Structure formats: structure tokens, C-alpha cells
Amino acid sequence: MASDLYQGHDYFLMDDLLSDEHKMIREAAREWVKKEMSPIIEEYFEKGYFPKQVIPGMAAIGAFGPYIPEEYGGPGLDHVSYGIIMQELERCDSGLRSTASVQSSLVMYPIWKYGTEDQ
């Protein structure tokens, strides 16, 4: 994956349904993955390690709780943006997507949705 030559085909013309904001989010996530992850992921995969040093970068592209409102420290994006970011992470490595989606869906979302201000 180091060369990141994969170019998927948009058979269902989903790209036409995306807003300019969604396309910008996709491009930012894709560029981060190409720059930060594609060059190193094969080595980490072979060693059986997760590159923990990339977690701040994943946060910077909105991969953790993208739908959490800004007043609670999230980016305040919509669920389409969440899906787009996860798709771009998955293009490189399923472990990246799993890290972000588990943290977002199983940890951050329940705290935001069902927690109280006192907690």
C-alpha cells in the first residue's frame, strides 16, 4: 500500500450525491492517509503492531466522534461525514477504521447521547 495506487470506481455515482463539504472532508482524510499511513502501515502490519503515534492525526481529521457537537469537543459533523472518514481509513487498513469506529460508536456516542452533564 506504500504507493497507494488503489482507485475505486464509483459504480453507483455516489460522488454526485456528496456536498462540497463532504468532498472536502473526504479529500482531507484521504490526503492524511496517503501521507501519514500508507508509507508505514505494511511494516506495522508485518510486525503485528498498531502505530499509536498516528492517533493525534486521526483526531485532527475528525475520525473520533465526528458527529459529537462542538460544544462537547467534537467536530460537529454529520453521519455522512463519519462514513466518509471511515471509508478513507479503511482504504488503508481495517485496523485504523476499527480504532476510530469503536472509539466513536461504542465509547464516545453513548457517553454523549446517554450521559448527563453531571457525569
C-alpha positions in Angstrom: 0.0 0.0 0.0 3.0 2.3 0.3 2.4 3.6 -3.2 -1.4 3.9 -2.6 -2.3 3.1 -6.2 -5.9 2.0 -5.4 -8.5 4.0 -7.2 -12.0 2.7 -6.7 -14.8 3.0 -9.2 -18.0 4.9 -8.4 -20.3 2.5 -10.0 -23.4 3.9 -8.2 -22.4 7.6 -8.8 -22.4 8.2 -5.1 -19.9 11.0 -5.5 -22.6 13.0 -7.2 -24.6 12.9 -4.0 -21.9 14.4 -1.8 -21.9 18.1 -0.9 -18.8 20.2 -1.4 -18.2 20.0 2.3 -18.3 16.2 2.2 -15.9 16.1 -0.7 -13.5 18.4 1.2 -13.7 16.1 4.3 -13.0 13.1 2.1 -10.0 14.8 0.4 -8.6 15.8 3.8 -8.9 12.3 5.2 -7.6 10.8 2.0 -4.5 13.0 1.9 -3.8 12.3 5.6 -4.0 8.6 5.0 -1.7 8.8 1.9 0.8 11.0 3.7 0.9 9.5 7.2 -0.4 5.9 6.9 0.3 4.5 3.5 4.1 4.7 3.8 4.2 2.9 7.2 1.2 0.6 7.5 2.7 -2.5 5.8 5.6 -2.5 8.2 3.4 -2.2 11.2 1.1 -4.9 9.9 4.0 -7.3 9.4 5.3 -6.6 12.9 1.8 -7.0 14.4 1.8 -3.6 16.0 -0.6 -0.6 15.8 1.1 2.7 15.1 -0.2 4.6 18.2 1.7 7.7 17.2 -0.9 8.4 14.5 -3.8 8.7 16.9 -3.5 12.5 17.2 -3.5 12.8 13.4 -6.7 10.7 13.3 -8.2 13.1 15.8 -7.1 16.0 13.7 -9.1 14.7 10.6 -12.2 14.2 12.8 -12.0 10.4 13.0 -13.1 10.3 16.6 -16.7 11.2 17.3 -17.2 13.3 14.2 -20.9 13.8 15.0 -20.2 14.9 18.6 -21.3 18.6 18.8 -18.6 21.2 19.0 -19.8 22.3 22.5 -18.7 18.9 23.7 -15.3 18.9 22.0 -16.3 17.2 18.7 -16.2 18.5 15.2 -20.0 18.6 14.9 -20.1 16.8 11.5 -23.0 14.7 10.2 -23.2 11.0 9.9 -22.3 11.1 6.2 -19.0 12.7 7.1 -18.5 9.9 9.6 -19.0 7.3 6.9 -16.7 9.1 4.5 -13.9 9.4 7.1 -14.2 5.7 8.0 -14.2 4.7 4.3 -10.9 6.6 3.8 -9.3 5.0 6.8 -10.5 1.5 5.7 -8.9 2.1 2.2 -5.5 1.9 4.0 -6.1 -0.6 6.9 -9.1 -2.0 8.6 -7.3 -1.6 12.0 -7.3 2.2 11.5 -11.0 2.2 10.8 -11.8 -0.2 13.7 -9.8 2.0 16.1 -11.8 5.1 15.1 -15.2 3.5 14.7 -15.0 1.6 18.0 -13.9 4.7 19.9 -16.6 6.8 18.2 -19.6 4.4 18.2 -19.0 2.3 21.3 -17.4 4.8 23.6 -18.0 8.5 22.6 -21.5 8.2 21.2 -23.1 6.5 24.3 -21.4 9.0 26.6 -22.6 11.9 24.6 -26.1 10.6 23.9 -27.0 9.0 27.2 -24.6 10.7 29.7 -25.6 13.6 31.8 -24.0 17.0 32.3 -23.1 15.9 35.9 -21.2 12.9 34.6 
